[in-house]
Structures are given as structure tokens and as C-alpha cells.
């Protein structure tokens, strides 16, 4: 049981390049989330998916797109990377099948450290 | 925009002392409250969840919730050097809103 896994762990991009961050969970959770964490700003929600086939914007969605490929996988794409997207990106999942939504205990992956030059 | 405010750090406590962390939130519809611990360079780890007013104890950790005052706290008793980390408060009415975190250092 690996929990939430993310790839890659580190990435350096040049301005304008694109890339996709991958996330997978093996806990049979319905909901998945992408956050970014910047110094002194806590965690900010980029996008989330309440269930397979649905996605919604979070607090800071500009410059990102997401795909909920299936129940296990949720990817984050940067189409044209900018230096302002230098951050640590965390994927999380919550809500086991049958669990009330209000509990929303989220479990995080190890993170991807992205630098955009 | 929901706001979650945590007491500014860093907080330095001697080994064996009680560390007290505070958090206030602005959204009255929040129903779930969480404390996450984050070691430097690592991902957040859920350590406490609380859903109703009062105290909840788990080992050396006690979470306290007061919905009328929109206040949630975390006490760490008998602090150990391994408790040195950043503690994040989060509230949820489905999506989580995080505070900026309080960094705790336990001095041996």
C-alpha cells in the first residue's frame, strides 16, 4: 500500500516549456487535489476532483490544467511554465468510498519540487 | 475567501514542556478541523482531526475546538526534539483551507 505517489520528485524547466506532474493513489479515494506550497504562504489549492470525471478550480488555477484519468490518477499540466510557478507541488486524496464528505481527511504525496528558470 | 490564521512563530520550547499552537478561522460553515505536521522538505502528515466542540486527545497531542469563537488549538505535551516541525491548521467544509503554519523548535 503505497498511499499517494507523485512523479517526478524534482524538475527544472525553462520559461515556456510544458510538463505534466503525475499523481496516483491506491486507497480507493474518491477525491483528489493539487496544491502548491510557497514559503510563508501555506498550501494553496490549484484544482481538485471530487470524483472520477469531474474537476473544479481551486484558489490559484491560472496557468494549470488537470486531468482525472481514472479513479486512481490525477495529473497536473503546465502548458507554458513561468518563473512564478516555481514551487513545491503536492497531490492529496481523501474520502474513502462510503465515507461522509465532511470528514475530508486528506493524505498527501511526497511532493514535486519544480524550478522554472 | 476563507481565512485561517495561526499564531506567528517560530515557537521555541524546552524538551518536556508544553507547546501551545493556536488557530482562528473566518468561515462559520467549516465543519472539520485538522492539524498537520510537516517536517522540513517533507509532505504534510495528518496528526489530529476534530469535528465537534471540546477536547480530543491522542497520545501527547490534544486538540481543542470552540466553534462559537471560531478557534482551534493544539497542545503538545512532554515535547520531544522529534516534534520540531511546522504545524499547519486546516479547516474544511469540503475543500481544505490551510493556515501558513507555525514552526516549532524543541530545545534539548
Boltz contact constraints between the chains, C-beta under 6 A:
constraints:
  - contact:
      token1: [A, 42]
      token2: [B, 98]
      max_distance: 6.0
  - contact:
      token1: [A, 42]
      token2: [B, 99]
      max_distance: 6.0
  - contact:
      token1: [A, 42]
      token2: [B, 100]
      max_distance: 6.0
  - contact:
      token1: [A, 42]
      token2: [B, 101]
      max_distance: 6.0
  - contact:
      token1: [A, 43]
      token2: [B, 98]
      max_distance: 6.0
  - contact:
      token1: [A, 90]
      token2: [B, 43]
      max_distance: 6.0
  - contact:
      token1: [A, 101]
      token2: [B, 94]
      max_distance: 6.0
  - contact:
      token1: [A, 102]
      token2: [B, 31]
      max_distance: 6.0
  - contact:
      token1: [A, 102]
      token2: [B, 32]
      max_distance: 6.0
  - contact:
      token1: [A, 104]
      token2: [B, 32]
      max_distance: 6.0
  - contact:
      token1: [A, 104]
      token2: [B, 92]
      max_distance: 6.0
  - contact:
      token1: [A, 105]
      token2: [B, 46]
      max_distance: 6.0
  - contact:
      token1: [A, 105]
      token2: [B, 49]
      max_distance: 6.0
  - contact:
      token1: [A, 106]
      token2: [B, 96]
      max_distance: 6.0
  - contact:
      token1: [A, 108]
      token2: [B, 43]
      max_distance: 6.0
  - contact:
      token1: [A, 108]
      token2: [B, 44]
      max_distance: 6.0
  - contact:
      token1: [A, 110]
      token2: [B, 43]
      max_distance: 6.0
  - contact:
      token1: [A, 111]
      token2: [B, 43]
      max_distance: 6.0
